[in-house]
Amino acid sequence: MRKAVVVLPTFNEKESIKDLIENIFRQQKSLPNWTLEVLVVDSQSPDGTGKIVKLLQKTYKEKLHLLELSLIHI
C-alpha cells in the first residue's frame, strides 16, 4: 500500500477547513492501493481553525494530523 500525505498550511480557514478535509478523504475511494493522510499546519489561527481540526481528528483518527506553529515576532 502506498501513502500520500496532503499538507495544508492554514491561517483563518475556519469557513472552509472542514469541507476541504472531508473532500480530500472522499478521494480515498478512487485511489486503490493508496492511503491518504492530511497534515494541517496551522499558524495559531485566531478564528479557531485548529479547534475544528481537533474535532475532525475524532472522526479521522490516525489519518488527520495537526501541527500548530507559534508565530515568532522579532
N, C-alpha and C positions, 0 to 999 in steps of 0.2 A: 504494500500500500504506500502510495506517495503522499506527501504532505505539502500543503500550501498555506502560508501564513500571510494574511492580509493585514497590513499595518495602516491604521487610521490615525493620523495626527489630528487632534481636536482642540478647539477653543470656542466655547459658547455654541455648541452644536445641539443643545437641548431639544430643539424643534425637529431635528432630523435624525439623530443618532439611533433611535430605536428602529425606525423603518429601514435605515441603511444596514444595520447589523442583521435584522431579520431577512432582508433581501439577499445578503451575502450567504447566509446559511441555507436559504432556499435553493441556491445553486448547487448544493451538495448532491441533490437528486440527479442532476445532469452530468455529474463528474464521477463516473465509476472508477474505482481504484484510487481515488483521491480522498484525503481527509482535509477538511478546511478548518483553520483556526483563525481567530481575529485577535489582534493586539491593538488596543486603543491606547494611544499615548496622549494623555490629557495634560494641558498646562494650567492646572488649577482653575478651570472654567468657573467663573462666579455664577453662572446660570444653573449649575447643578448637573452638568453633563456627566461627571464622574458618578454621581449618585444613581443616575439612570442606568449606566453601565453596570454598576454593582448589583442593581436589581435584576438586570438581564443575565448576570452570571449565575443566578439561581436556576435559570432555565437552560442555559448552555454549558453549565458545569465547567469541565476542563477544556472547553474549546474557545472560551472567551476570556481574554486576559486584559488587565488594566494596569498601565504604568502611569503613575501620577508624578509629574515633574513639578518642581517648585521653581518659580522664576527668580533668578538672582539679579538684583539690581546693583550695579557697580557705580 
